Amino acid sequence: FKQATDTRKLILVARYNGVDLPGDSCRVLVIDGLPRGTSLLNRFLDEGLQILSLRASHTAIRMVQAVGRIFRSNTDHGVVILTGVDVIG
């Protein structure tokens, strides 16, 4: 993927732990919808209990981690597009 000379697309469905895309590997990141917990416990804490401050904190941490996939140094640059119906709410 990184060595390709033509334009390539890499789609990761909320499974990007340990994956970094620095430099020219990724210049555009599209996040469709707010990230949610993947384990049942995290989903319960975020959605079942409806503790808004806890949910907001977890969502913010996950967003920073997602955006951090492409911004690994002070010289990295790119565009992050956040979209989805749960974003507007």
C-alpha positions, -999 to +999 in steps of 0.1 A: +000+000+000+027+025+010+049+017-020+021+021-046+026+047-073-010+051-082-038+063-059-050+036-035-078+035-009-075+017+024-108+013+043-106+003+080-138-004+098-131+007+133-102-017+135-072+005+133-055-001+167-017-003+160-021+010+125-003+043+118-005+061+084+022+088+086+034+111+059+022+104+023+005+072+034-027+091+042-037+127+036-075+123+039-092+106+068-130+102+067-147+093+100-183+082+094-201+085+127-189+089+162-167+061+174-182+037+199-168+011+222-162-023+207-165-044+238-199-051+254-188-035+286-177-003+268-210-002+248-230-007+280-211+021+298-214+045+268-250+037+257-268+017+283-261+039+314-264+071+294-240+090+316-234+119+292-201+131+307-186+096+306-199+090+271-185+124+259-151+117+275-149+082+258-160+096+225-134+124+227-106+100+235-116+077+206-117+107+182-083+119+192-069+083+187-085+080+153-072+114+141-038+105+155-035+076+130-024+102+103-008+129+124+023+112+139+047+141+138+049+179+135+055+176+098+024+154+090-006+172+075-039+161+062-077+166+062-101+149+086-138+147+074-163+139+102-197+128+089-227+108+099-262+113+114-250+109+150-225+138+146-252+165+140-273+157+171 
